[in-house]
Amino acid sequence: MGKKQQQRLEQAVEASKRSQRNRYLLAGLLLVLAAMTAFYGEASDLLQRRQEQKLTQQHLLLFEDKVSALADAVFAEESTSAAFFSDPYGVSFSISDTTHRASVVNGQGATLQEAWDAALANAMQLIEEAHLEPVWVKVDVVDHREPLAREDLQGMLQPYRNEFFRKGIAFDAAFETAFLEAEINGNKLIDYEEKILSLETIQQYLETYSRPVIDEIPEQLYLFTALGWFCDEAGHVYPLYGYEGNGYDYGRRRIEAFDREKAASVILSATDWLAGEVQEDGAFIYGYYPTYDRQFTAYNLLRHAVSIQPFMWTYDMTGVDTHADATRATLDYLTEDHVVYLRPDTAFIIDRPNDEIKLGGNALAIITLMQYMDTYETDQYLSLCVYLGNGILELMDEEAGTFYHVLNTDFSPKEAFRTVYYDGESAYALALLYEMTGNDKWLDAARSAVENFIREDYTRYRDHWVAYALNEVTRHDPNQRYYEFALRNVQENLNAIYHRDTSYHTYLELLMASFDLYHRIKENNLQVDYMAHFDEAFFIDTIFHRAEHMLNGFFYPEYSMYLRNPQRINGTFFIRHDGYRVRIDDVEHFIAGYYNFWRHYEALRHYQNEFAQ
């Protein structure tokens, strides 16, 4: 073998040895890495478990603090009241972290303490297993129960009153399977169309929350009501209304007297919520069905226009322009891409999502833009309002005082009548235009519309826009017939308004627009013959009654905690009988009624005291 060959061989052998050593070294490194990974993985898992345990302990301590505060209230009530039902006692804890639907646990016992301890043990176990943060905690103690045959439940469910069954239901005498009223309605456990308990929905609900699942709805049921207390994130305890009278207030925090301050709190809360729904392009998120946290897919520009006003009202209330950005964005959305011109001086609001032009769009745009100009002391939109007013006149038969309601986007006729609200909105907008411009053509047209309201007896519609229109027209034309019609519009509907079971958000607006007119009559000592027939005391009583009753449509957390995503809808208004619907214009109408209640509160209290003597 030559010298070079020998060198190459030796080099190859050495390379082979190095390669083998590298393989051993790599294998060793891999073993070390595997060991380190396992070690640190176990350490990470251990750290995570310890963090979870620490967090769970914090949650349990937080829960114990809240339960202690609740116990003070509940056991104090027991010592002074014979209201609690015994043998067995029933206690339920509802717990929510504000982002998820409340979990509910029950406990029973021969005494209140036994039932409390049983429910408490179940709640502690739930918090540990579900890692549930008890931000909101509600306790319910059964105060009445009665047997009910399953077939008799149908007769207790009202048509067109979804979520209006206001009692809890137990499926056994021991209350092993029992649902609070708020659970039933918040989870749609009743099928209101079929007027039955929905077995499938109940089974899904029980399974979701790891509660024993039932196979069938028993023939024998038990209705029950409870006294409740709610503990908020700050640890403050609110006693809740029990099932008193018709049960409309059931489960809501007790309010001794609804006053100006309390009105301001719901106004500001709901307006903050509205501002939070404004998107980058200036459109609102239109609304939700909160039972399943479903967002509306439709949009209505009329409702967009009217929903801007609360931003200006809260500025008036506080002197702080908190929602200036939301105001600007929503107004730009309305005026920059949704105005079309028939002629240079005649404009319409086009509802692009629905490809049509609606009379009410012009009217509500004028009302909102006028509010903006009044609030900010500007004439920025005056020309546009005049052009939109000409659009209303284009759709009006001024001799008859009637309006055509809907056009196609090419200005051709589409629908002569859509909703009676368009008429009142338009008359109100025309009267506002007269206030702003002093041009008689607007007041003449508004008068013509009012004459039609009287001729066709629009009192039958209980329309708040008619009340707004009459209030504005009579400022400029104190015609006896107009005052009489305005007072009849409320007087002939007072009984129905007072006793309305739903929160019906526009009724307080009707009452307050009528109160503005009534107060002007009284303050100026105007001679209006119909005042002799007007039930002033009942009118004032109805205003205060409706203002309190409408709180049943406000999402206090003791209501919202039973919906799928409480934080999304907490602190705003809803329509119970339509699946707890939350929609921007509904919210605006609630706010409008309360804002006018807030503005006139001192005068209202004056009359209330006067008639109480």
Secondary structure, 3 states (H helix, E strand, C coil): CCHHHHHHHHHHHHHHHHHHHHHHHHHHHHHHHHHHHHHHHHHHHHHHHHHHHHHHHHHHHHHHHHHHHHHHHHHHHHHHCCCCCCCCEEEEEEEECCCCCCEEEEEEECCHHHHHHHHHHHHHHHHHHHCCCCCEEEEEEEEEEEEEEHHHCHHHCCCCCCCCCCCEEECCCCCCCEECHHHHHHCCCEECCCCEECHHHHHHHHHHCCCCCCCCCCCEEEEEEEEEEEECCCCCEEEECCCCCCCCCCCCECCCCCCHHHHHHHHHHHHHHHHHCECCCCCECCEEECCCCEECCCCCHHHHHHCCHHHHHHHHHHCCCCCHHHHHHHHHHHHHCCEEEEECCEEEEEEHHHCEEEHHHHHHHHHHHHHHHHHHCCCCCHHHHHHHHHHHHHCEECCCCEECCEECCCCCEEECCCCCHHHHHHHHHHHHHHHHHCCHHHHHHHHHHHHHHHHCCHHHHCCHHHHHHHHHHHHHCCCHHHHHHHHHHHHCCHHHHHHCCCCCCHHHHHHHHHHHHHHHHHHCCCCCHHHHHCCHHHHHHHHHHHHHHHHHHECCHHHHCCCCCHHHHCCCECEHHHCCEEEHHHHHHHHHHHHHHHHCHHHHHHHHHHHHC
